[in-house]
Structures are given as C-alpha cells and as structure tokens.
C-alpha cells in the first residue's frame, strides 16, 4: 500500500510538472509573438529603412570629420589653443549649466522628499493623498523637460530661471517615484514601535522612516544631478541658459571646429561630475549598512 501511495504521488507530481511545462511554453511563445509584433509595428511606425540608414552613414561620418580640428605635429599647442579660442566664455556657460542642474536637482529632490511619504502605499495617511501624490509625480516626469523649458521661456523670458524650473519639476517626478519605492521597502518595526508609543504620522516619518532611507535618497539625488547637468546642456537650445545656447548658435552657423570643442567640454565636465558623484554614492551606500550594524 505504501508503494502504491508513493506511485500515485509520483504520478501526480509528473502530471503537475508537465502541466507547468506546457503553461511555461505557452507563456514564452505568447511573449515571443507579442515581442515580434511590437518590433515589426515599431519598425513600420518609425519608418526604419536599413537601405536609407546605410546611405546616410557616410554623411554622418563626413559631418563628424568636419568638426575635427587640424592639429599639426609642429605646433600642436598653438592649434589646440586656436581650437579652444573661446574657452573662457564656454567655461562660464558650462558653469551656468552645472549650477542650473544643481539648483534644479536640489529643488526637485526637496519636493520629492516632501511628497514621497504620501506616495508610498505602506506609509500614506489616506488614499486621497496617495492618489494625488502619485498622479502629481506621474505628470511631472511624463512631460519632457524641453516642453517645460519652452513653457517657462515663454512665461518668464529666456534665461537660466526657465531651465531651473524645468529641471526641478521633472526631477521631482522622477525622484518622487524612486523615493516612494524605497519607502515601501523599509523595516516596519520602528514604525510600529513609534505608533505604539503614540507618535503622530509626521514624527513617525521623521524618526522611523527617514533614517532608514536617507542614504538611498542621497544616492538617487546624486544620480539625478548627473542626469540634470546633461539635460541643462541641452535646454539652452530653447533659450533656457547655459552652454546649450552657444552650442545651438555654432551649429546654426556651421562653425564645425567650435561644435567639437564645446561637445568635448561638455563630455569632460559630465565625466568629472560622474566620477565624483559615483564616489559619493558608493560612500553613502556603504555608510547605510555600517550605521545599521552599530
């Protein structure tokens, strides 16, 4: 009887296993078909034409070649100095872009911190505030920064102020979602302890949640700062200040060597910021577990 019972259990296991395998194969097949349909539809809507792409590649290479400066072996320093003839002006404009990104990130992160607790399903005081915070973050990050910048340039006139507002709103939406997801993974025991002691919602967020999530908040904010410096370099194209205005000007005037000089300056600046922020992020991430083990 034991052998018969074991045989029946094994048969049930085999049947269930084969059923799961069929379900998995069906799910995988449906996924592949949907991906193929989406890929073909995207290619059709995007007017992807391999022949046209191959025809245009030489033009791209020719344009890139024209932006390269002529640096001779006999006087390379003089040629480089001529290439970066406007370095003093460009550095000031690049500094403007960095400061636009910094102030915009600071303002956006502040708004995200203020509202992210309402947008967390496990922390929100009521469903209405949860819904409003979530929809507000979605709107802020869905509208492109360039669109915000165009609106603010029209409203307040050209200049860095429009760029700061555009970056701040978009950063608030992006960081708000990230912060809310971090909040939803916190340890609930400190929250329960403060609630049992009679603490209010604000005190609970301040003393039970914020110490747990602050390193991640700072890490995400640094990452967003890197992104915003790049964004600030582009927003100048629509009149929102910074190096983007100069880049747009030299592109319109076909000053090819100036284009490569400004792009290289942006690349170096962003790379340096990335390196510094990466080191700071690693320090913050490592500091969180170290404090938790004390």
Legacy VTK file of the C-alpha trace (Angstrom):
# vtk DataFile Version 3.0
C-alpha trace
ASCII
DATASET POLYDATA
POINTS 294 float
0.000 0.000 0.000
2.856 2.349 0.726
4.350 1.597 -2.646
1.010 2.241 -4.320
0.603 5.541 -2.455
4.099 6.608 -3.431
3.416 5.712 -7.036
0.229 7.799 -7.052
2.055 10.786 -5.549
4.809 10.491 -8.142
2.224 10.292 -10.924
0.523 13.448 -9.611
3.889 15.194 -9.457
4.669 14.180 -13.036
1.288 15.366 -14.248
1.640 18.689 -12.457
5.176 19.126 -13.773
4.084 18.508 -17.361
1.207 20.955 -16.900
3.582 23.654 -15.635
5.945 22.978 -18.532
3.092 23.397 -21.029
1.994 26.627 -19.332
5.535 27.929 -19.362
5.968 27.045 -23.051
2.656 28.737 -23.873
3.606 31.867 -21.921
7.032 32.008 -23.574
5.525 31.526 -27.023
2.958 34.269 -26.473
5.694 36.579 -25.212
7.852 35.936 -28.275
4.896 36.550 -30.617
3.962 39.794 -28.827
7.572 40.979 -28.931
7.802 40.210 -32.646
4.542 42.061 -33.351
5.657 45.061 -31.281
9.052 45.084 -33.008
7.556 44.983 -36.509
4.933 47.610 -35.635
7.600 49.893 -34.169
9.775 49.497 -37.253
6.832 50.352 -39.533
5.718 53.376 -37.494
9.314 54.553 -37.082
9.906 54.184 -40.842
13.031 52.111 -40.239
14.801 51.715 -43.568
18.149 49.837 -43.482
18.997 50.970 -47.027
18.387 54.599 -46.114
20.434 54.139 -42.943
23.420 52.775 -44.861
23.125 55.643 -47.335
23.160 58.238 -44.557
26.096 56.796 -42.580
28.736 58.405 -44.858
27.069 61.795 -44.341
27.226 61.319 -40.578
30.897 60.419 -40.757
31.586 63.379 -43.052
29.876 65.782 -40.648
31.844 64.360 -37.706
35.085 64.646 -39.698
34.411 68.324 -40.441
34.128 69.082 -36.724
37.620 67.735 -36.042
40.281 70.459 -35.755
43.513 70.499 -37.721
46.295 69.865 -35.204
49.779 69.729 -36.715
52.755 67.922 -35.227
54.937 71.049 -35.382
52.733 73.324 -33.252
50.053 71.214 -31.515
49.642 73.543 -28.545
49.006 76.547 -30.763
46.476 74.597 -32.802
44.686 73.401 -29.663
44.648 76.967 -28.324
43.088 78.115 -31.578
40.561 75.255 -31.371
39.510 76.358 -27.873
39.682 80.059 -28.666
36.522 80.764 -26.630
37.356 78.596 -23.627
36.874 81.449 -21.135
33.353 82.137 -22.420
32.493 78.448 -22.746
33.681 77.636 -19.230
31.404 80.302 -17.774
28.464 78.976 -19.775
29.322 75.412 -18.733
29.383 76.575 -15.113
25.922 78.044 -15.665
24.693 74.651 -16.889
26.195 72.890 -13.864
24.590 75.372 -11.484
21.242 75.095 -13.287
21.420 71.329 -12.862
22.436 71.647 -9.206
19.717 74.097 -8.182
17.101 72.221 -10.194
18.119 68.922 -8.588
18.057 70.452 -5.108
14.582 71.905 -5.602
13.246 68.731 -7.216
14.693 66.495 -4.505
13.175 68.704 -1.821
9.725 68.438 -3.395
10.148 64.690 -3.834
11.087 64.202 -0.174
8.117 66.286 0.954
5.609 64.209 -1.040
7.175 60.745 -1.337
5.791 59.541 2.017
2.282 60.290 0.792
3.054 58.343 -2.410
4.137 55.210 -0.502
1.374 52.618 -0.193
2.583 51.477 3.239
3.026 54.972 4.697
0.356 57.230 3.216
-2.060 58.683 5.776
-5.060 58.278 3.425
-5.900 57.095 -0.077
-6.634 60.590 -1.384
-3.147 61.901 -0.610
-1.679 58.713 -2.093
-3.595 59.186 -5.332
-2.769 62.892 -5.597
0.932 62.376 -4.891
1.222 59.519 -7.383
-0.590 61.382 -10.161
1.427 64.516 -9.483
4.712 62.622 -9.784
3.495 60.951 -12.975
2.617 64.284 -14.572
5.920 65.881 -13.545
8.078 63.126 -15.040
5.911 62.417 -18.099
6.127 65.900 -19.614
9.608 66.252 -21.203
11.985 68.812 -19.753
12.181 70.580 -23.122
8.424 71.136 -23.072
8.577 72.579 -19.557
11.511 74.759 -20.626
9.597 76.096 -23.646
6.619 76.945 -21.437
8.761 78.743 -18.869
10.806 80.572 -21.505
7.517 81.861 -22.936
6.263 82.806 -19.453
9.404 84.281 -17.859
11.628 85.017 -20.837
14.924 83.389 -21.901
17.461 82.635 -19.204
18.581 80.117 -16.580
15.427 80.545 -14.456
13.346 78.683 -17.035
15.899 75.850 -17.076
15.922 75.577 -13.285
12.134 75.305 -13.134
12.001 72.720 -15.923
14.650 70.536 -14.306
13.150 70.934 -10.828
9.689 69.767 -11.895
10.945 66.815 -13.924
13.370 65.810 -11.155
10.592 65.940 -8.575
8.555 63.479 -10.630
11.420 61.070 -11.267
12.876 61.191 -7.752
9.436 61.041 -6.145
8.758 57.645 -7.703
12.180 56.324 -6.687
11.865 57.659 -3.144
8.388 56.164 -2.749
9.643 52.746 -3.837
12.476 52.977 -1.319
9.956 53.864 1.401
7.871 50.787 0.605
10.842 48.544 1.489
11.603 49.949 4.939
11.657 47.872 8.095
8.162 48.246 9.647
9.262 47.547 13.235
10.453 51.093 14.076
7.210 52.440 12.606
5.117 50.105 14.749
7.152 50.986 17.835
6.646 54.734 17.420
2.969 54.273 16.618
2.552 52.208 19.773
4.267 54.977 21.749
1.698 57.488 20.481
3.800 59.321 17.889
1.978 61.154 15.107
2.365 60.479 11.405
4.909 63.266 10.844
7.032 62.192 13.811
6.919 58.588 12.620
8.138 59.572 9.159
10.873 61.748 10.623
12.283 59.369 13.222
11.331 55.872 11.981
11.452 56.069 8.185
13.803 58.887 7.181
16.908 57.487 8.966
16.449 54.212 7.073
16.012 55.713 3.611
18.214 58.821 3.733
21.349 57.170 2.212
19.286 55.921 -0.734
17.637 59.331 -1.107
21.039 60.998 -1.329
22.340 58.357 -3.728
19.418 58.800 -6.120
19.719 62.582 -5.873
23.376 62.438 -6.890
22.486 60.226 -9.830
19.799 62.686 -10.841
22.286 65.557 -10.594
24.478 63.840 -13.190
21.467 63.470 -15.491
20.385 67.066 -14.941
23.760 68.516 -15.879
23.438 66.790 -19.230
19.842 67.980 -19.510
20.837 71.561 -18.668
23.364 71.457 -21.516
20.503 70.686 -23.903
17.872 73.050 -22.502
19.905 76.023 -23.634
18.827 75.185 -27.179
15.358 76.545 -26.375
16.728 79.597 -24.562
16.934 78.208 -21.028
20.517 79.351 -20.434
23.833 77.559 -20.190
26.223 76.109 -22.732
23.354 74.803 -24.857
22.651 78.261 -26.243
26.230 78.572 -27.502
26.160 75.047 -28.926
22.942 75.779 -30.802
24.443 79.011 -32.132
27.607 77.405 -33.538
25.575 74.554 -35.064
23.320 77.066 -36.838
26.383 78.954 -38.108
28.191 75.769 -39.239
31.248 76.562 -37.099
32.391 72.968 -37.182
35.510 73.158 -35.001
33.595 75.083 -32.335
30.988 72.308 -32.261
33.570 69.652 -31.396
35.259 71.915 -28.845
32.003 72.590 -26.966
30.892 68.942 -27.144
34.285 67.849 -25.777
33.989 70.398 -22.967
30.542 69.066 -22.061
31.840 65.490 -22.173
34.777 66.257 -19.872
32.588 68.166 -17.418
29.931 65.475 -17.233
32.584 62.751 -16.883
34.210 64.550 -13.951
30.831 65.016 -12.274
30.014 61.346 -12.854
33.277 60.254 -11.241
32.810 62.477 -8.181
29.141 61.550 -7.731
29.923 57.850 -8.140
32.445 58.008 -5.307
29.976 59.886 -3.118
27.201 57.380 -3.912
29.368 54.417 -3.005
30.283 56.102 0.271
26.626 56.758 1.093
25.520 53.237 0.174
28.251 51.698 2.316
27.539 54.080 5.181
23.913 52.935 5.445
24.617 49.269 6.360
27.533 50.338 8.562
25.248 52.535 10.690
22.589 49.815 10.802
25.024 47.314 12.349
26.120 49.592 15.171
LINES 1 295
294 0 1 2 3 4 5 6 7 8 9 10 11 12 13 14 15 16 17 18 19 20 21 22 23 24 25 26 27 28 29 30 31 32 33 34 35 36 37 38 39 40 41 42 43 44 45 46 47 48 49 50 51 52 53 54 55 56 57 58 59 60 61 62 63 64 65 66 67 68 69 70 71 72 73 74 75 76 77 78 79 80 81 82 83 84 85 86 87 88 89 90 91 92 93 94 95 96 97 98 99 100 101 102 103 104 105 106 107 108 109 110 111 112 113 114 115 116 117 118 119 120 121 122 123 124 125 126 127 128 129 130 131 132 133 134 135 136 137 138 139 140 141 142 143 144 145 146 147 148 149 150 151 152 153 154 155 156 157 158 159 160 161 162 163 164 165 166 167 168 169 170 171 172 173 174 175 176 177 178 179 180 181 182 183 184 185 186 187 188 189 190 191 192 193 194 195 196 197 198 199 200 201 202 203 204 205 206 207 208 209 210 211 212 213 214 215 216 217 218 219 220 221 222 223 224 225 226 227 228 229 230 231 232 233 234 235 236 237 238 239 240 241 242 243 244 245 246 247 248 249 250 251 252 253 254 255 256 257 258 259 260 261 262 263 264 265 266 267 268 269 270 271 272 273 274 275 276 277 278 279 280 281 282 283 284 285 286 287 288 289 290 291 292 293
